[in-house]
Amino acid sequence: MSYLEYNVKTVPTGIRKVLYVNWPLVLLLTAVASAGFVMLYSVAGGNLDRWAEPQMKRFGVGLTLMFIVGFVPIWFWRNMAALAYLISLVLLLVVEFFGHVGMGAQRWINLGFMMLQPSELMKISIVMLLAAYYDWLDVKKVSRPLWVLMPAVLILLPVGLVLTQPDLGTAIQVSFGGAIVMFAAGVSWIYFAVVIGAGIGLVTVVLSSRGTPWQLLHDYQFRRIDTFLDPSADPLGAGYHISQAKIALGSGGWAGKGFMQGTQSRLNFLPEKHTDFIFTTLAEEFGFVGAFSLLLLYVLIIGFCLVSAINNKDRFSALLTIGIAGTFFLFFAVNMSMVMGLVPVVGVPLPLVSYGGSAMMVLMVAFGLVQSAHIHKPR
């Protein structure tokens, strides 16, 4: 034991937990959220009250929740994993029958003071449950078919419910979040190869179902695929969003047009400029430098999470941290790819930057779990 570690162990437990907090991670999260505040102020035309101020308040609450969750011992969250999953699953069922409908989708529960999106909770709950499952399971059984089937079913249940909302983007995130934990736990790559092969076959069947009585996707989802393949075919209709997003991205150049000088956002050419497409506004106003800087902050957050997981000798904590890091990666990777036209538009917000309550609260609680794993790791 080093001299520094000995001195830390001699201070009271409460103060020791504060010293053990992953402070670089806190600073990085605050930096990303601050970039979001600046962009929300810009897209509102210099109005702080419209989007930026409510987002600041949400982040303040989220930061408080992160510390509260982080100071709770990690064994408590291990024991709560199954309950968290069941609550999220029940809430998805509530959405199915009593959910609030908005923009053609039924994804929210109206709580009065906020709109709760249970599928956001499931992104973290599935990671918690699978991390607890593989912490309990004997390592020798990880790749045996029976023990692979159980987590597969646990993933498919919420994915099926989310697809009915319909919310393809979130369904993909829940699937990949669970798959990341399974891969990190040591499940054989053969299973993933089989799933990828089946996925290719499923995509073929889905595309073949278009226009038939057994069509598997909604018409608007097929239009998104058409737009992805050729946005210029209907630049004023289905291809309008992605076309305007590309114009904004390209016009930013190296250093951007300047703060609050983006024409695409100021003249309302950009759709959903404060939510899903806020990255294009940032790229237009701050150019490649601003966009790359935000991406670098995201990468550093992932890096600190992975370093924490690698250095953690507790299996549940390590798998939980890796799963949350992977889920966070999917958030910004899918959003950025979407607005650049690399993947179809699926309605995934830019984490901690896009305006919204459910996504930010859930992410901050998730990073609270990362902090709990880091603070309470064996030393």
VEXMAR-996824 format. One record per atom (N, C-alpha, C, O): x, y, z. Coordinates in steps of 0.02 Angstrom, whole numbers, plus 50000, padded with zeros to 5 digits. Atoms other than C-alpha are relative to their C-alpha. Layout:
<rs>
XYZ...
</rs>
This chain:
<rs>
500434994050000500005000050000500445006250000500905006850041499604993950004500705017049950499835004750058499325003850092500114995149946500855031650072499355003849989498995005150037500614996350016499445040849981499384995850015498904998250044500565004449988498275025849987499884999050075499314998750097500075000949928498635023550172499665006150032499225005450075500294993949972498205041750210499265000749980498865003150020500704999650021496585040750108499574995350042499014997050060500385004849961496055025250205499905002150073499484999350108500064997849931496275034450370499475005550009499295007150066500504994849994494985048050330499314996950006499224991049989500685002849993493115045950369499734997549934499924999949880500275003350060492115035250246499695005049951499815004549891500334995350044491065049650179500485004249960500395005149899499494995950034492575060450138500404995749952500594997949898499615004650043493485045350067499634998849935499944998549882500395001150061492065042449944500065005949952500105005049891499924994050041492215060349883500684999949965500745001749907499325000350028494085057849857500054994749945500444995449898499985005450048493765041749761499585001249937499624997349890500414998450059492535049949638500445000749938500995003449942499644999250064493105049049457499885007249975499455008349933500114992950014493255068049445500125001949928499755006149901499934998450072493945068649267499374998449960499195002149914500625001850033492355059749212499455005250013499085007049968500494994849983491285072649304500135006349958499665009349932499824994050038492225086849218499834999249926499605003949894500155001350071492035078849046499255000349987499035003249937500724999850008490165076349069499745007150003499295009149966500204993049993489985094449125500195004049938499825008449916499784996550060490975100348974499544998649941499365003149904500465001850054489855090848853499325003350010499045006149963500654996849985488265097048939500045007549988499555010549964499924992850010488945114948934499995001749926499725006949906500044999050073489195113348746499274999849978499065003549933500715000450016487365108248739499635006450020499205008749982500324993849979486835123648838500135005649950499685009549932499814994750048487775134948718499624999249935499375004149907500345001250064486995126748565499255001150006498935003549959500714998949990485235127148638499845007550004499325009849982500074992749998485465145748673500035002849929499665007449912499924997750069486025148048493499394998549956499155002949921500565001950044484615138348408499355003550020498885003849981500594996249978483355148148513500065007449983499645011450003499924993050021484025164348437500205004650057500015010450058499784995949944484835170348598499515000250058499565004450102500495000449946483375165548709500214994650049500244988750031499775004749950483975157348870499434995950029499534990150047500565003249966482255153048937499704994249962499424989549992500375004850041481635142648792500244992850008499854988350024499735006849996482795127548795500604999550046500674994550082499375000549963484465131548877499904999750075500194995450109500094999849927483865135949052499674993650027499914990950076500285006449976482715120649072500514994449997500524990050040499495005350006484155109849010500525000650056500764995550082499524998949945485335117649139499724997350065500084994150104500315002449938484105113749278499984992450001500114989250053500005007350004483935095849217500694997150013500764992150048499325002549989485805093749214500205000750073500544996350100499864999249929485935100649390499694994550041500004991750086500335005549966484665087949449500354993449984500454989250028499665006150021485535074349348500674999150034500854993550054499355000349968487225078649422499924998050074500324994150100500155001949931486485077449597499834992650005500074989150050500175007250001485725060549554500614995749989500674990350019499405003950014487395054649487500414999050063500654993550076499625000649939488265058349652499634995650051499954991750087500385004149953486855050649755500064992649983500204988450026499935007050022486895034649651500714997650010500824991950029499295001849994488795034749653500224998450070500654994150080499805001149931488935035449841499674993850032499874991650085500325006249976487775020349863500454994149981500694993849924499565005750014488795004149876499774996049939499184995249926500155003350063488904994449714499624993550012499234991449968500375006249987488244978349796499255001350001498854996949983500714998349999486584987349820499715000049930499174997449918500244999650069486424990649633500014993049967499604991649924500005006950024486904972549597499354996550022499044992949982500605003249974485464966849707499365003049970498844999749969500584996650028484274979449625499924998949925499435001349896500005000650073484664974249446499364996849973499064999349926500605003550023483224961949426499375004250009498945004449965500584995749988481974974049504499985005749950499445007549925499974994550048482554988249391499764997749931499405001349897500225002850065482294977049238499254998950000498915000749951500725001449996480554971649295499595006549998499085006849965500354993650000480024989649329499995003049930499485005549906499954997350068480644995149157499544996149953499224999149909500425004150043479734980549076499265001550011498875002049963500704998249984478104984749166499825006849971499285007749944500124993450028478265002949114499924999849924499535003549895500085000850072478484997448933499314997249983499014999149933500685002650009476864987648950499485005550011498975005749977500454994349987476015003149023499975004549939499445006949920499984995950061476585013048870499594996849945499245000349908500365003750052475854999548759499245001350003498915001649951500724999349992474105002348830499775007150017499235009249998500214993449977474085019748906500495005649983500435011150009499474995250014475575028748831499765006149963499255006149928500144993750034475575046648768500254999549927500804997149915499825000250070475595048248578500275006749978499965011949991499704993850026476735061048497500394998549938500774993749935499655000750064477395063048319499924992949971500384990149942500165006450031476545046948266500254993950038500204988350013499745005649961477325036248403499725000250071499575005550097500265000649932476725029948572500584997550043500684991550051499385001849965478305030448679500055002850071500515001050107499914996349938477985041248832499444998750050498894996750032500494999849947477085041448999499995007050027500505009750049500064993149977476425058449049499975000150077499474998050106499984999649927476945061449231499785006950026499795008150086500204993349980476325079349232500575004949997500545009849959499424995550000478005087549268500514998249947500965002249933499565001950055478905077849131499704994049963499264990649987500205005750041478665065148992500534994650009501104995449987499545005549988479475048649044499994995149941499464992949920499945004950054480115037248906500314993750029500924993350035499755006149968480275019748984500544996349961500954992949991499495003550040481315013248839500705002650017501194998950010499364997249979482705024948899500244996350063500834994850070499835003749939482655016249069500244992949983500704990350015499835006950017482754999248985500714999549973501034994449982499325000150026484405003848900500504998650056500994995150046499555000949943485225004349072499814993850039500254990250064500235005849960484154991049158500254993449971500444988950008499785006350031484634977649031500754999050013500974993350022499285000549986486484981549058500114997850073500524993550086499955001949929486264980449248499844992650010500214989050044500225006949990485334963949238500504994949972500664990050005499545004750030486544955449119500685000050036501014994850042499394999749961488044961649219499934995850064500404992250083500135004049939487264953949376499964992649982500194988350020500075006950021486844938049280500684996749989500804991150012499355003050014488624935249220500475000350060500964996650064499635000049937489314939949390499814993850041500234991050075500255005949963488244925849463500204993449965500344988549998499895006150038488564913249323500734997850002501185001949998499335002950003490064901649328500305001449932499975000549880499674998150062491314907249197500014994249949499984995449889499985005850044491384889549126499344998949962499334995549911500665001050031489524890349082499805005749951499285005349919500184993950037489564907248992499784998649928499305001749903500145001250071489544900048815499574993949987499474992049929500445005850011488434884948843499315002349977499055007350002500634997750032486824886048740499455001950048499125007150039500544998649953485614885348886500115006650036499635010450046499854993949963486494899448977500075006149955500085011749979500024994550049486594909948818499285001849983499125007549968500714998950018484734907648784499655004750049499255008950029500354996049950484194915748947500125007549990499635011349987499914992850013485024932848918499725002249933499505007949926500294998350065484454932248736499255001550007498995006249977500714998849988482644930748795499895006550038499435010350023500054993949960482914944648923500085006249956499795011549970499904994450047483494955948780499405000649952499165006149939500525000050051482144950948655499325002450027498935005449990500644997949971480684954248775499905007649994499405009849965500094992850007480954973148789500085002549928499755007349908499914997950069481554974548609499354999349962499175003749922500655000950033479894967448549499505005350019499135007849977500474994849977478914979848655500195006849971499755010749952499774993550027479974994648596499855000549926499665005949901500144999950072479744989748414499275001549985499115004349932500714998750011477854990648433499825007350011499265009249994500184993149983477935008948489499885004649940499425008649947499395003650017478735010048355500615004450012500585010550004499384996349987480525015048399500594995449982500884992250026499475004450024481805005948293500685001850029501074997450046499354997849975483275016548353500134997650070500684995050084499925002249931482995012648537500054992550005500434989850045499975007450001482684994248500500704997649982500954992850011499315001750020484374993448414500485001350057500934997350070499554998349944485205002048562499934995050058500444993050087500105005049947484424990048689500334993449980500664990250022499695006350024484984975148582500755000250005501074995650031499284999450001486754981348561500285000850071500824998250085499774999349931486904986448744500054993350035500554991850069499985006749972486464968848797500554995749969500894991950004499495003950036487604961248664500705001950023501144997650028499344997749977489074971748725500184996650067500754994450076499885003249936488894964748902500144992649989500594989850021499895007150014488764946948834500704998849971501044994149990499345000750031490324949348728500555001050051501044997350053499504998649948491294956948873500044994550052500564993350081500025005449952490744942548984500354993749974500504989150012499645005650029491584930348864499594995149960499824989549946500415004450042490154923048761500364999049933500635003749904499635001750061490874914248609499785004249940499195005849933500134995950059491004924348448499554996449950499244999649908500415003950048490104910248356499265002150005498925002649954500694997949991488444915748431499875006749965499355007849934500084993450031488714933548371500024999449924499665003049889499985001150072489164927248197499334997449975499094999449922500665002750018487534917348192499485005650000499065005949955500484994649994486544932648249500095005049942499605007349913499874995450056487384943748117499734997049935499425000549895500265003350060486984930947983499245000149998498945001349946500734999849996485184929948043499745007049988499215008049958500204993050010485104948948045500005001949927499555005449903499974998750072485644949847863499404996849965499094999849921500585003450029484304937147820499355003750016498915004349974500604996449980483004946947919499915006449960499365008149939500034993850040483444963147829499754998549930499355002249902500235002150067483204954047664499254998749998498905000849952500725001549995481494947747719499605006450009499075007249978500354993749988480984964947783499935004149937499395006749921500024996250062481444973447621499544996749948499215000149909500425003750048480554959847522499255000650018498824999749975500704999749978478964962447625499655006549979499055007149987500294993550018478704980147560499454999349948499554996249895500565000150046477024982247477499594993750001499114992949963500375006349994476414965047529499515000550059499575005050100500465000049943474984960947650500354998850067500095000750119499635001449939476294955247777500595004850010501095002850040499474995049995477354971147768500225000750073499815001650118499735000349932478504971147921500195006750029500285007350090499854993349976478904989747933499455004849979499095003649931500474994850019477835005247930500255003549937500845003349920499824996550062477795015547770500535005450012500985006349971499534994649987478725029947852500714997250013501215000649999499345003049990480135018047902500324997949934500924998649926499745001450067480305012147722500225006449965500715006549929499814993650030480335030447669500685002350027501075005349991499354998349971481785033047789500564996249966501104998949954499495004050036482735018947703500115002849931500685003449909499944996950067482365026647532500405006450004500835007849962499654993649991482965043447596500734998950013501165002649988499305001649985484545035747665500384998149936500955000249926499675002350061484945027447498500075005549949500575005849913499974994750050484545042747392499605006150024499035007050002500374994349974484065058747486499835005249946499365009049955500124995050052484155069047325499394998349958499165002449919500585002050039482695059247251499385004050019498945005149977500574996049977481465069447355500255005350049500105005050108499684995149956482415084647422499525004550038499705007350089500494995749966480835094147470499494995950040499064998750073500475004349963479925079047543500384995850051500634998450101499695004649953480635063747628500755001350009501024999850062499284998849995482435068847590500185006950026500775008750027499874993049979482235086647657500465000350061500945004150062499624999649937482915083447832500744998749990501165002750009499305001850007484515074747784500365004649951500955005849958499694995350048484825086447636500205006550035500755008950025499844993849964484735101847748500554998950052500975003250063499485001549951485805093247879500694999849966501185002249994499365000350036487165089747750500235006949977500835008449978499834993150018487095107747690500315003650059500815007150053499744996749940487355113847868500694997450018501145001250036499355003049983488775101647899500555002449952501095004249974499504998050049489665106147738500165007450001500745009449989499894992750002489435124947750500415002550060500665008150058499614997949942490305125447920500745000549986501105004550017499304999850017491985122247841500464998150057500284994050100499505001749950493535121647949499845003050069499874999550119500094996649936493125134448084499295002450012499145005250065500704998149990491255137648058499845007149983500285011249970500244993250017490215153148024500005004750060499905010750052500014995849940490305159248203499394998750043498874996550018500535001349953489215158048357499375004049983499405010149974500654997250017487375161248317499985002949929499565007249914499984997650069487825164348135499824994649949499894995649889500185005450046487225147848062499345001449965498825002049997500604998250038485995151647923499484994549998498884995850000500475005650005485225134247914499554999650063498964998150058500405000449938484675134748096499635006550013499055006450035500334993649986484295153348111499405001349954498915004449975500554999150047483185152947957499524994050000499084993449956500455005749989482345136748017499974995149942499464991949930499975005250051482905125947872500134993250032499904988150006499845006349967483555112847993499404997450040499105001250077500545003049961482245100948064500254997950069500844996250077499835002449932482225096748250500695002650021501114998850046499334997249990483695108648271500225000050073500815000650088499825000149929483625107848462500034993050029500214992050087499995006949975483475088948475500464995649957501074995949964499615005050037484035075648350500535003049954501054999949944499544997250050484915087448227500425005750028500665009949990499634994549971485805098948350500754999749982501085004849982499305000650019487505092048298500155003849935500695006549927499894996450063487285099648125500055007650013500435011049978499954992949982487015116848204500695001550028501005006650010499334999149972488625114848304500534999949945500985004149945499515000450054489575109648148499975006149954500495008349928500064994150043488885124348049500315006250033500635010250000499774994049965489325137248182500744999650021501085004750022499315000849976490995130048243500434995749955501014994549970499625003650050491515119748093500284993350022500064990450071499685006449984492615104448093500335000050068500314995050104499664999549935493575110648245499514998850057499654995150104500505000849947492005111848351499714993050002499634990150056500285006750003491285095348291500504994850025500314990250062499495004749978492925086148318500135000650075500264995650109499894999049928493125093848491499474996550041499624993350092500545003549965491425087248544500104992549996500014988950046499875007250008491845070148473500574997750046500544992350074499445001749957493485070448569499784999550073500024995150109500265000449931492565073948732499634993550011499704990350063500365006449996491435059048698500494994150005500394989650045499515005450000492925047848662500374999750067500504994350093499664999849935493785053448823499554997150055499794993750100500475002849952492215049148922500014992349996500054988950046499975007250010492235031648846500664997350027500684992150060499335002249978494105030348882500054999550076500314994550101499965000249926493945034649067499564994450028499744991350078500425005649979492525022149084500354993349991500344989050035499675006450014493525008149003500614999050046500734993450068499435000549954495075011949108499764997950069500074993750103500295001749935493995011249264499794992750002499904989250052500235007050003493244994549208500594995250001500574990150036499425004550004494934986749167500354999450068500594994050085499665000049935495634991549338499564997650057499774997750115500465002149948494114985049431499994992350004499854988949955499965007349991494294967449503499314996950013499264990750014500685002649990492414965849537499674998849933499615003549893500265001850066491614956749390499375004049982499315006549927500624996350013489904964949406500165007349983499905010049934499834992950012490664982449416500325001049932500175005849897499664999450064491784979549266499524999249942499535003249895500485001150055490394972549156499495005749996499305007849942500474994449998489194986249212500305006249967499975009549927499674994150028490444999949169500104999349925499995004149888499905001250072490864992248999499335000649963499295003649910500664999750032489004990248959499745007149994499475009049942500224993050002488605008349003500425004049951500165008149914499564996550048490115014548905499794998349928499775002649885500215002150067489535004348754499345003149981499255005249923500654996950014487755010948768500085007449986499755010049941499864992950012488405028748780500315001149931500145005849896499704999550066489475025848626499474999549945499495003349896500525000850050487945019948529499585006449994499375008249939500384993850001487035035948578500305005049950499975007149903499724994750042488245048148498500214997549932500195001249883499805002750065488855036548360499414999649952499475001549893500595000550042487095033348294499755007049981499575008149923500254993350015486585051648308500445003549948500185006249899499544996650047488135058348219499974996749931499975000149880500055003550064488035044848085499355001649964499335002349903500664998550028486195048648061499985006849965499745007349909500044993250029486385067348031500505001049943500435005649904499524999750056487865064147914499794995749941500124995649890500255004150055486845052147808500334993249995500274989949944499665006550001487885036747854499534994350019499654988649999500515005049982486385027547930499325003349993499285009549992500674996950005484505030047912499825003950062500075002650116500234995949944483665043048021499554995750045499034993250023500385004249954483035033848176499805003750063499525000650109500244996149944482715047848300500364998750066500044997650117499605000949939484145045748425500325006750018500655009749977499724993449981484635061548524500754999750011501044994450022499284999449985486425067648546500075000550075499825005350105500005000349927486835063048727500285006350034500825008750017499844994249958486895077648851500015006649962500145011849991500014994050040486765090048708499305001549974499075007249980500684999050024485045087548631499535001750058499624999450114500504998149950483575095148724499564994050016499324990649971500425005549980482615082448825500114998150073500654999350100499965001649929482265076049000500174992850015500644991450052499915007149984482155057049001500714997649985501034994450026499345002450021483765053848905500555002650046501004998950065499484997249957484795065749012499984997050069500514995350097500065002849933484125059349178500264992950003500634991150049499795007050002484405041249130500764999549991501084995450024499285000150010486165044749067500385001950063500894998950079499664997949939486645053849227499954994750054500434993750092500065005649953485975039549332500484994449979500794991250022499545005250025486965027649221500725001650019501094997250041499324998149980488555037449253500085000050076500644999550101499985001049928488095037049437500194992850017500564991650064499825007049991488205018049424500744998949985501084995150019499285000350015489915020049342500415002750058500924999850076499654997149942490435031149487499974995350060500474994650096500065004749945489775018449613500494994349992500814992250040499535005450013490795004749530500725002350012501144998550036499324997349993492335016049531500165001550074500715000050098499894998049931492135022649709500084993950045500504993950090500025005849955491805005549787500394994049973500314988549998499615005650025493024995049686500514997850053500725001850094499515002649951494214983849786500665003849995500945004649940499374996349998495744993749840500484996950050501044999250059
</rs>
